[in-house]
Amino acid sequence: MPTLDDILEHIGEFDLFQKRAFFLLCLVSVSFTPIYVGVVFLGFTPEHRCLSPGVAELSSRCGWSLEEELNYTVPEQWGHEESFSSQCWRYNVDWNTTGLSCTNPLENFTSYSNRSSIPLIPCQDGWVYDSSGSSIVTEFNLVCEDSWKVDLFQSCVNVGFFIGSVYVGYIADRFGRKLCLVTTIFVSATSGVLVAFAPSYLWMVIFRFIQGLVSKGSWTAGYILITEVVGPSHRKTVGILYQVGFTVGLLLLDGVAYAVPHWRWLQLTVTLPAFLFLLYYWCLPESPRWLISQRQNDKAMKIVNYIAKQNGKKLPAHFQNINLEEEDEEKRSPSVMDLVRTPQMRKHTFVLMYNWLTSSLLYQGLIMHMAMAGGNMYLDFFYSALVEFPAALIIILTINRIGRRYPWAAANLVAGSACLITAFVPEDIHWLKLVVGCIGRMGITMSFEMVCFVNTELYPTFLRNLGVMVCSSLCDVGGMIVPFIVYRLAEIWHELPLLVFAVVGLIAGGLVLLLPETNGKTLPETIEDVENLHRQENPTEKIIYLHVQTEEAANSKCDLPLAQY
């Protein structure tokens, strides 16, 4: 029986219908960007200091500049034996005291030369932020002892990704790609609007978590839907370009965040357009491949004829009124234990899990760390986003010529090395830090995009979905911990997170070399096929293997030709 891929060769593998569907679904990928990395702008922490009652009035009376006000009223760390942050402590003095000098206001409390003898107290009356806009940090005062709440804000969405990946995948397989796509878009957009109107930090985190539960599911449903309606010769390219839609979202997010510097309005601006995607219920058909898997061949054939009509093609007569069948799959229930039962499967699983974790840590981590670098946040974000376009181009040009393994390993090694170099570039050479950081960003972008499709090539058919789901779950785990690595370790030393990323990335590059090359190889159908993949890497070992198999066949009086082996 013919398969859907056979029919797509006649009615168009990537013609007008697929191109239109691809454009529409790429918009879903674009809209996922603010959810994944929006914390850079929503949780931006500007320079701040304790609000000291009376300082503003004294500064106004004395006509101080901002620099003079800070010099006179904010404690300096060098003058105290204890290590502290001047952003979280203030002098324990009453600035409303009358008769304070404009040239040395602290002389009433101590001598200027002995300023360190003035006792310090934590901020009790709030903070003053040097920013014209607003963020969740400035509104809810998520600084000093509450600074970890910014980490939690980002981590909760990744916890939602992790939990939602299981049940959203079930919905897509049980009720269809289109219904899953529309439903998750509606819930994600609704919860995103509720985040913008959250009356407290707690409610904001709850709505953010709900958004995480479904938003990655809508991105994945769009990815699955477009790859299931294009022909096999275009599937990898379409999958890579779908992820480029996320990069376009980075550029749009940066521009919108610059134009709308207030976090509630920014959240509404990037969320409300997602409601337009509900029109996809009428604009996009269900995946015919899914309908075939559900034995709904009549509906599948109607959609196939619709695709042919949209592409200006006619379905050949010998394909009309036939029962489509998908490729035979091994009739076996998948089990998590199958992922680690045999040596090669076990190696593939652990290496892929580590690379998913690495990709998430370095990708999100570099974005967050660059926002803390002290330069122009919007320009730095823009430049680092631009390098993702050549990253996708390099992948498209190399995966079928050089293969998967070496470009993937090189991408990880470049990312890790760039993090190491950036950590030791002096702060006053900001342009060099930015350039090297962008190179690292390009490397980890390549790694992230490659792990997505190489993961599918290293597992047998009956285990493929389970293998991708289990391995990619480490991506969400990485997203949970990366805010704490970036923001907490930076309090010890600003560049310490980069050293962690360097070690993690370099190890990932070495581990990739342990995997077999999958370029030009048939997708494995059984665990035995996976175990035999590495033999194709070593011709000598392959000859020995064939010799052993031939002797076994002779001993068992088997008449099968050598080609069978």
SULJOGI-V121803 format. One record per backbone hydrogen bond with DSSP energy under -0.5 kcal/mol. NH is the residue of the N-H (numbers start at 0). CO is the residue of the C=O. If there is no record, write none. Layout:
BEGIN
NH;CO / NH;CO
END
This chain:
BEGIN
6;2 / 7;3 / 8;4 / 9;6 / 10;6 / 11;7 / 18;14 / 19;15 / 20;16 / 21;17 / 22;18 / 23;19 / 24;20 / 25;21 / 26;22 / 27;23 / 27;24 / 28;24 / 29;25 / 30;26 / 31;27 / 32;28 / 32;29 / 34;31 / 35;31 / 36;32 / 37;33 / 39;36 / 40;37 / 41;37 / 42;38 / 43;40 / 45;43 / 48;127 / 49;85 / 50;125 / 51;49 / 52;50 / 54;51 / 57;53 / 58;54 / 59;55 / 60;56 / 61;57 / 62;58 / 63;58 / 68;64 / 69;65 / 70;66 / 71;67 / 72;68 / 73;69 / 78;75 / 79;76 / 85;83 / 87;84 / 88;84 / 89;120 / 90;72 / 91;118 / 92;90 / 94;52 / 94;92 / 96;93 / 99;96 / 106;103 / 107;104 / 108;105 / 109;105 / 113;110 / 114;111 / 116;113 / 117;114 / 120;89 / 122;87 / 127;48 / 129;46 / 130;128 / 133;260 / 135;41 / 138;134 / 139;135 / 140;136 / 141;136 / 142;140 / 145;142 / 146;143 / 148;145 / 149;146 / 150;146 / 151;147 / 152;148 / 153;149 / 154;150 / 155;151 / 156;152 / 157;153 / 158;154 / 159;155 / 160;156 / 161;157 / 162;158 / 163;159 / 164;160 / 165;162 / 166;162 / 167;163 / 168;164 / 169;165 / 170;166 / 171;167 / 172;168 / 173;169 / 174;170 / 175;170 / 175;171 / 179;175 / 180;176 / 181;177 / 182;178 / 183;179 / 184;180 / 185;181 / 186;182 / 187;183 / 188;184 / 189;185 / 190;186 / 191;187 / 192;188 / 193;189 / 194;190 / 195;191 / 196;192 / 197;194 / 203;199 / 204;200 / 205;201 / 206;202 / 207;203 / 208;204 / 209;205 / 210;206 / 211;207 / 212;208 / 213;209 / 213;210 / 214;210 / 215;211 / 217;213 / 218;214 / 219;215 / 220;216 / 221;217 / 222;218 / 223;219 / 224;220 / 225;221 / 226;222 / 227;223 / 228;224 / 228;225 / 230;12 / 233;230 / 234;230 / 234;231 / 237;233 / 238;234 / 239;235 / 240;236 / 241;237 / 242;238 / 243;239 / 244;240 / 245;241 / 245;242 / 246;242 / 247;243 / 248;244 / 249;245 / 250;246 / 251;247 / 252;248 / 253;249 / 254;250 / 255;251 / 256;252 / 257;253 / 258;254 / 259;255 / 260;258 / 262;133 / 262;260 / 265;261 / 266;262 / 267;263 / 268;264 / 269;265 / 270;266 / 271;267 / 272;268 / 273;270 / 274;271 / 275;272 / 276;273 / 277;274 / 278;275 / 279;276 / 280;277 / 281;278 / 282;278 / 283;279 / 290;286 / 291;287 / 292;288 / 293;289 / 294;291 / 295;290 / 296;294 / 299;295 / 300;296 / 301;297 / 302;298 / 303;299 / 304;300 / 305;301 / 306;302 / 307;303 / 308;304 / 309;305 / 310;306 / 311;308 / 312;307 / 318;315 / 319;316 / 321;318 / 323;321 / 324;1 / 331;329 / 337;334 / 338;335 / 339;336 / 340;336 / 345;341 / 346;342 / 347;343 / 348;344 / 349;345 / 350;346 / 351;347 / 352;348 / 353;349 / 354;350 / 355;351 / 356;352 / 357;353 / 358;354 / 359;355 / 360;356 / 361;357 / 362;358 / 363;359 / 364;359 / 364;360 / 365;361 / 366;362 / 367;363 / 368;364 / 369;365 / 370;366 / 371;367 / 371;368 / 372;369 / 376;374 / 379;375 / 380;376 / 381;377 / 382;378 / 383;379 / 384;380 / 385;381 / 386;382 / 387;384 / 388;385 / 389;385 / 390;386 / 391;387 / 392;388 / 393;389 / 394;390 / 395;391 / 396;392 / 397;393 / 398;394 / 400;397 / 401;397 / 402;397 / 407;403 / 408;404 / 409;405 / 410;406 / 411;407 / 412;408 / 413;409 / 414;410 / 415;411 / 416;412 / 417;413 / 418;414 / 419;415 / 420;416 / 421;417 / 422;418 / 423;419 / 423;420 / 424;420 / 424;421 / 428;425 / 429;427 / 431;428 / 432;428 / 433;429 / 434;430 / 435;431 / 436;432 / 437;433 / 438;434 / 439;435 / 440;436 / 441;437 / 442;438 / 443;439 / 444;440 / 445;441 / 446;442 / 447;443 / 448;444 / 449;445 / 450;446 / 451;447 / 452;448 / 453;449 / 454;450 / 456;452 / 456;453 / 457;453 / 457;454 / 458;455 / 460;523 / 461;524 / 462;459 / 463;459 / 463;460 / 466;462 / 467;463 / 468;464 / 469;465 / 470;466 / 471;467 / 472;468 / 473;470 / 474;471 / 475;471 / 476;472 / 477;473 / 478;474 / 479;475 / 480;476 / 481;477 / 482;478 / 484;480 / 485;481 / 486;482 / 487;483 / 488;483 / 488;484 / 489;485 / 490;486 / 490;487 / 491;487 / 491;488 / 492;488 / 495;492 / 497;494 / 498;494 / 499;495 / 500;496 / 501;497 / 502;498 / 503;499 / 504;500 / 505;501 / 506;502 / 507;503 / 508;504 / 509;505 / 510;506 / 511;507 / 512;508 / 512;509 / 513;510 / 514;511 / 520;517 / 529;525 / 530;526 / 531;527 / 532;528 / 532;529 / 533;529 / 534;531 / 535;531 / 535;532 / 536;533 / 537;533 / 537;534 / 538;536 / 541;537 / 542;538 / 543;539 / 544;540 / 545;541 / 546;542 / 547;543 / 548;544 / 549;545 / 550;546 / 551;547 / 552;548 / 553;549 / 554;550 / 555;551 / 556;553 / 557;552 / 563;560 / 564;561
END
